[in-house]
């Protein structure tokens, strides 16, 4: 297993009592104290927000924050106890660290990494990462999607209809074949060895993804091991279309 890409700050153990209004999660700490934590994942968190699940939360000393705690990890027990990362603020940070370390050989050579670069016909969209190298190298437009939904060892994205995700696929497809476009699925749990589009929740997204792949979109379904200690890169999952 590779070295730690990211180390969590001190985490506090508890169990999930309730998740509500998308941003709030009530957690009973091991001490018995009940606190309200900020939930950074505003999606449905399909299959990973079961009441009573073990969770890990972090604490902030920022006096300007309304909620001192942040929900970081939830443990699922679908086929084996597995920690799932639910802080959607982390994947892009971790991918940037991995890009800096050149952990994705599939991308080839690049020397510059830019974040949130404007692109698209209307210039109103931003791609997560824009990678460039020598003048004769094609730039790479790389988008990151956090993935937590699973059926057995199969990771699936999206876990709900995503018009925003559909838009990203259309915009990346429009770049092809003049340049390279890559969709990186950040599989935020270590128990999945395969990846597929979530056709049950968003069949349009699945169709767009397959069409984009046929036109040259590159897919990196990246597996990560998640634990209260930190996050490690495990390599690629097998793509199932």
Rosetta blueprint (number, residue, H / E / L):
1 X L
2 X L
3 X L
4 X E
5 X E
6 X E
7 X E
8 X L
9 X L
10 X L
11 X E
12 X E
13 X E
14 X E
15 X E
16 X E
17 X E
18 X E
19 X E
20 X E
21 X L
22 X L
23 X L
24 X E
25 X E
26 X E
27 X E
28 X E
29 X E
30 X L
31 X L
32 X L
33 X L
34 X E
35 X E
36 X E
37 X E
38 X E
39 X L
40 X L
41 X L
42 X L
43 X L
44 X L
45 X L
46 X L
47 X L
48 X L
49 X L
50 X L
51 X L
52 X L
53 X L
54 X E
55 X E
56 X E
57 X E
58 X E
59 X E
60 X L
61 X L
62 X L
63 X L
64 X L
65 X L
66 X L
67 X L
68 X L
69 X E
70 X E
71 X E
72 X E
73 X E
74 X E
75 X E
76 X E
77 X L
78 X L
79 X L
80 X L
81 X L
82 X E
83 X E
84 X E
85 X E
86 X L
87 X L
88 X L
89 X L
90 X H
91 X H
92 X H
93 X H
94 X H
95 X H
96 X H
97 X H
98 X H
99 X H
100 X H
101 X L
102 X L
103 X L
104 X L
105 X H
106 X H
107 X H
108 X L
109 X L
110 X L
111 X L
112 X E
113 X E
114 X E
115 X E
116 X E
117 X E
118 X E
119 X E
120 X L
121 X L
122 X L
123 X L
124 X L
125 X E
126 X E
127 X E
128 X E
129 X E
130 X E
131 X E
132 X E
133 X L
134 X L
135 X L
136 X L
137 X L
138 X L
139 X L
140 X E
141 X E
142 X E
143 X E
144 X E
145 X E
146 X E
147 X E
148 X L
149 X E
150 X E
151 X E
152 X L
153 X L
154 X E
155 X E
156 X E
157 X E
158 X L
159 X L
160 X L
161 X L
162 X L
163 X H
164 X H
165 X H
166 X H
167 X H
168 X H
169 X H
170 X H
171 X H
172 X H
173 X H
174 X H
175 X H
176 X L
177 X L
178 X L
179 X L
180 X E
181 X E
182 X E
183 X E
184 X E
185 X E
186 X E
187 X E
188 X L
189 X E
190 X L
191 X L
192 X L
193 X L
194 X E
195 X E
196 X E
197 X E
198 X L
199 X L
200 X L
201 X L
202 X L
203 X H
204 X H
205 X H
206 X H
207 X H
208 X H
209 X H
210 X H
211 X H
212 X H
213 X H
214 X H
215 X L
216 X L
217 X L
218 X E
219 X E
220 X E
221 X E
222 X E
223 X E
224 X E
225 X E
226 X E
227 X L
228 X L
229 X L
230 X E
231 X E
232 X E
233 X E
234 X E
235 X E
236 X E
237 X L
238 X E
239 X E
240 X L
241 X L
